[in-house]
Amino acid sequence: MQNKMDLQSNFVDRPDLDETFADSIRSLTFDGQTMRIMFCTTRLDQPKQTDQPLAKQYPVCRLVLTPPAVVDLFNKLQQLMSVMEQSGVIKKESIPPRTVQ
C-alpha cells in the first residue's frame, strides 16, 4: 500500500467553505495519534453602569491533525514567521540563557 505522502494530488478549492475567526488558542494536546487544537474567540458582555465588562472565551473551531500534518503545519509556520520577521511585522525575542544554581 502506498503512503499518502507519496501520492500526487491536485488541490480543488471550495469557495463555499466558511472561514472561522479566532483570536486565541485555548488548548493544544497530542494523544500519541493526533494533535488537537481548540481555537477560541473572546467576547465582551455589555457592562452595567458600574461594572467592568466581563470577557468570555468561546470555542469556534476544534482542529484535529495527524502527525504528518502537524509537521507540515510546523514547517509552514516557520516559513511564515521568517517572512513576517523579515518584513518587520514581528520581532524575534532573544531568550536569555538559563543559569544553573
CYANA upper distance limits for C-alpha pairs under 8 A (distance plus 0.5 A):
  2 GLN  CA      6 ASP  CA      7.23
  2 GLN  CA      7 LEU  CA      7.80
  3 ASN  CA      7 LEU  CA      7.38
 20 THR  CA     60 VAL  CA      7.52
 20 THR  CA     61 CYS  CA      7.83
 21 PHE  CA     41 THR  CA      7.74
 21 PHE  CA     60 VAL  CA      8.04
 22 ALA  CA     39 PHE  CA      6.27
 22 ALA  CA     40 CYS  CA      5.70
 22 ALA  CA     41 THR  CA      5.38
 22 ALA  CA     60 VAL  CA      7.31
 23 ASP  CA     39 PHE  CA      8.10
 23 ASP  CA     40 CYS  CA      6.74
 23 ASP  CA     41 THR  CA      5.58
 23 ASP  CA     42 THR  CA      7.42
 24 SER  CA     39 PHE  CA      6.45
 24 SER  CA     40 CYS  CA      5.76
 24 SER  CA     41 THR  CA      6.68
 24 SER  CA     42 THR  CA      8.32
 25 ILE  CA     37 ILE  CA      7.59
 25 ILE  CA     38 MET  CA      6.31
 25 ILE  CA     39 PHE  CA      5.05
 25 ILE  CA     40 CYS  CA      6.33
 26 ARG  CA     37 ILE  CA      8.19
 26 ARG  CA     38 MET  CA      6.01
 26 ARG  CA     39 PHE  CA      6.51
 26 ARG  CA     40 CYS  CA      6.76
 26 ARG  CA     59 PRO  CA      8.48
 27 SER  CA     36 ARG  CA      8.29
 27 SER  CA     37 ILE  CA      6.29
 27 SER  CA     38 MET  CA      5.79
 27 SER  CA     39 PHE  CA      8.13
 28 LEU  CA     35 MET  CA      7.56
 28 LEU  CA     36 ARG  CA      6.18
 28 LEU  CA     37 ILE  CA      5.13
 28 LEU  CA     38 MET  CA      7.14
 29 THR  CA     35 MET  CA      6.03
 29 THR  CA     36 ARG  CA      5.76
 29 THR  CA     37 ILE  CA      7.22
 30 PHE  CA     34 THR  CA      6.19
 30 PHE  CA     35 MET  CA      4.81
 30 PHE  CA     36 ARG  CA      6.88
 31 ASP  CA     35 MET  CA      7.21
 33 GLN  CA     66 THR  CA      7.19
 33 GLN  CA     67 PRO  CA      7.49
 34 THR  CA     64 VAL  CA      6.90
 34 THR  CA     65 LEU  CA      5.97
 34 THR  CA     66 THR  CA      5.35
 34 THR  CA     67 PRO  CA      6.74
 35 MET  CA     64 VAL  CA      6.14
 35 MET  CA     65 LEU  CA      5.67
 35 MET  CA     66 THR  CA      6.99
 35 MET  CA     67 PRO  CA      7.66
 35 MET  CA     70 VAL  CA      7.71
 36 ARG  CA     62 ARG  CA      7.33
 36 ARG  CA     63 LEU  CA      6.12
 36 ARG  CA     64 VAL  CA      5.01
 36 ARG  CA     65 LEU  CA      6.98
 37 ILE  CA     62 ARG  CA      6.20
 37 ILE  CA     63 LEU  CA      5.62
 37 ILE  CA     64 VAL  CA      7.00
 38 MET  CA     59 PRO  CA      7.15
 38 MET  CA     60 VAL  CA      8.23
 38 MET  CA     61 CYS  CA      6.46
 38 MET  CA     62 ARG  CA      5.06
 38 MET  CA     63 LEU  CA      6.94
 39 PHE  CA     59 PRO  CA      6.34
 39 PHE  CA     60 VAL  CA      6.33
 39 PHE  CA     61 CYS  CA      5.67
 39 PHE  CA     62 ARG  CA      6.77
 39 PHE  CA     63 LEU  CA      8.37
 40 CYS  CA     57 GLN  CA      6.71
 40 CYS  CA     58 TYR  CA      5.77
 40 CYS  CA     59 PRO  CA      4.71
 40 CYS  CA     60 VAL  CA      5.69
 40 CYS  CA     61 CYS  CA      7.47
 41 THR  CA     57 GLN  CA      6.14
 41 THR  CA     58 TYR  CA      5.91
 41 THR  CA     59 PRO  CA      7.00
 41 THR  CA     60 VAL  CA      7.14
 42 THR  CA     55 ALA  CA      6.90
 42 THR  CA     56 LYS  CA      6.08
 42 THR  CA     57 GLN  CA      4.89
 42 THR  CA     58 TYR  CA      6.78
 43 ARG  CA     55 ALA  CA      6.10
 43 ARG  CA     56 LYS  CA      5.90
 43 ARG  CA     57 GLN  CA      6.89
 43 ARG  CA     58 TYR  CA      8.15
 44 LEU  CA     53 PRO  CA      6.63
 44 LEU  CA     54 LEU  CA      6.09
 44 LEU  CA     55 ALA  CA      4.91
 44 LEU  CA     56 LYS  CA      6.78
 45 ASP  CA     53 PRO  CA      6.27
 45 ASP  CA     54 LEU  CA      5.84
 45 ASP  CA     55 ALA  CA      6.80
 45 ASP  CA     56 LYS  CA      8.06
 46 GLN  CA     53 PRO  CA      6.62
 46 GLN  CA     54 LEU  CA      8.18
 47 PRO  CA     51 ASP  CA      6.08
 47 PRO  CA     52 GLN  CA      6.35
 47 PRO  CA     53 PRO  CA      5.01
 47 PRO  CA     54 LEU  CA      7.60
 48 LYS  CA     52 GLN  CA      8.11
 48 LYS  CA     53 PRO  CA      8.28
 65 LEU  CA     69 ALA  CA      6.18
 65 LEU  CA     70 VAL  CA      6.58
 66 THR  CA     70 VAL  CA      6.75
 67 PRO  CA     71 VAL  CA      6.83
 68 PRO  CA     72 ASP  CA      6.74
 69 ALA  CA     73 LEU  CA      6.55
 70 VAL  CA     74 PHE  CA      6.58
 71 VAL  CA     75 ASN  CA      6.69
 72 ASP  CA     76 LYS  CA      6.68
 73 LEU  CA     77 LEU  CA      6.51
 74 PHE  CA     78 GLN  CA      6.67
 75 ASN  CA     79 GLN  CA      6.89
 76 LYS  CA     80 LEU  CA      6.69
 77 LEU  CA     81 MET  CA      6.48
 78 GLN  CA     82 SER  CA      6.70
 79 GLN  CA     83 VAL  CA      6.91
 80 LEU  CA     84 MET  CA      6.63
 81 MET  CA     85 GLU  CA      6.50
 81 MET  CA     90 ILE  CA      8.44
 82 SER  CA     86 GLN  CA      6.62
 83 VAL  CA     87 SER  CA      6.65
 84 MET  CA     88 GLY  CA      6.71
 84 MET  CA     89 VAL  CA      5.65
 84 MET  CA     90 ILE  CA      6.35
 85 GLU  CA     89 VAL  CA      6.40
 85 GLU  CA     90 ILE  CA      5.48
 85 GLU  CA     91 LYS  CA      6.19
 85 GLU  CA     92 LYS  CA      7.44
